[in-house]
Amino acid sequence: MRLKFLGTQLSSDGGLLVMRELDDVLGLSNLASGALNNNRRGKKTVHRLGGIFRQSVYGLLAGYEDVNDADRLALDPVMRQVVGGRAVEVQAASASQMGRFETET
């Protein structure tokens, strides 16, 4: 694990990185997200279902009870690393994407 400390990119959720490392070893998120039904179609499916699942779970672990904080967390550097995939370079799922995931999946 490599951490960079840049004054413009701060997060209060650094403990999630350790949880993600443990999750990678145990494979729990991959196992659980593999059991979900992916009914999404088309070119507008920006984030993989596993990443959205991780964002939902790790948001809850960090104390964010619902999707109200998803827009802010989508830009959080730690959450982007935890979600992985395209979120690392761009951003994690927005509140509307998270809302659809939690109601339709």
C-alpha positions in Angstrom: 0.0 0.0 0.0 1.4 3.4 -0.9 -0.1 6.6 0.5 0.6 10.1 -0.8 -0.1 13.1 1.4 -1.2 16.1 -0.6 -2.7 19.1 1.2 -5.5 19.5 -1.4 -6.7 15.9 -1.2 -7.7 15.2 2.4 -10.1 12.6 3.8 -11.3 11.6 7.2 -11.9 8.0 6.1 -8.3 6.6 5.9 -9.3 3.6 7.9 -11.3 2.3 5.0 -8.1 1.5 3.1 -7.2 -1.1 5.7 -10.7 -2.6 5.5 -10.4 -2.7 1.7 -7.0 -4.6 2.0 -8.7 -7.1 4.3 -11.6 -7.4 1.9 -9.3 -8.1 -1.0 -7.7 -10.9 1.0 -11.0 -12.4 2.0 -12.8 -11.7 -1.3 -16.1 -10.8 0.5 -17.1 -7.9 -1.8 -16.3 -9.9 -4.9 -18.4 -12.8 -3.6 -21.3 -10.7 -2.6 -21.4 -8.5 -5.7 -21.2 -11.6 -7.9 -24.5 -12.7 -6.4 -26.2 -9.5 -7.4 -28.4 -9.3 -10.5 -27.1 -6.8 -13.0 -30.0 -5.6 -15.0 -28.3 -2.4 -16.2 -28.0 -1.9 -19.9 -26.6 0.6 -22.4 -23.6 2.9 -22.6 -24.5 4.9 -19.4 -23.4 2.2 -17.0 -20.2 4.0 -16.0 -19.3 2.1 -12.8 -19.1 -1.6 -12.5 -21.7 -3.2 -10.1 -18.9 -4.4 -7.8 -17.6 -0.9 -7.4 -21.0 0.5 -6.6 -21.6 -2.3 -4.1 -18.2 -1.5 -2.4 -19.1 2.2 -2.3 -22.4 1.3 -0.6 -20.8 -1.1 2.0 -17.8 1.1 2.8 -20.0 4.2 3.1 -22.0 2.4 5.7 -18.8 1.2 7.5 -17.6 4.8 7.6 -20.9 5.9 9.2 -22.7 7.4 6.2 -26.2 6.0 6.7 -27.7 6.7 3.3 -27.0 8.1 -0.2 -27.2 11.7 0.9 -23.5 11.9 1.2 -22.7 10.1 -2.1 -22.0 13.2 -4.1 -19.4 14.4 -1.6 -17.9 10.9 -1.2 -17.7 10.5 -5.0 -14.9 13.0 -4.9 -13.2 11.8 -1.7 -9.8 10.3 -2.5 -10.1 7.4 -0.1 -13.5 6.4 -1.3 -12.3 6.5 -4.9 -9.4 4.2 -4.0 -11.7 1.9 -2.1 -14.2 1.7 -5.0 -11.4 1.1 -7.5 -11.8 0.9 -11.2 -12.7 4.1 -13.1 -13.5 5.8 -9.8 -9.8 6.1 -9.0 -9.2 8.5 -12.0 -12.6 10.2 -12.3 -15.0 9.9 -9.3 -17.1 7.3 -7.6 -20.8 6.9 -8.1 -23.1 10.0 -7.6 -26.1 10.1 -5.2 -28.5 9.4 -8.1 -26.4 6.3 -9.2 -26.2 5.1 -5.6 -30.0 5.6 -5.1 -30.8 3.6 -8.2 -28.4 0.8 -7.1 -30.0 0.6 -3.6 -33.6 0.6 -4.9 -33.2 -1.6 -8.0 -30.6 -4.2 -7.0 
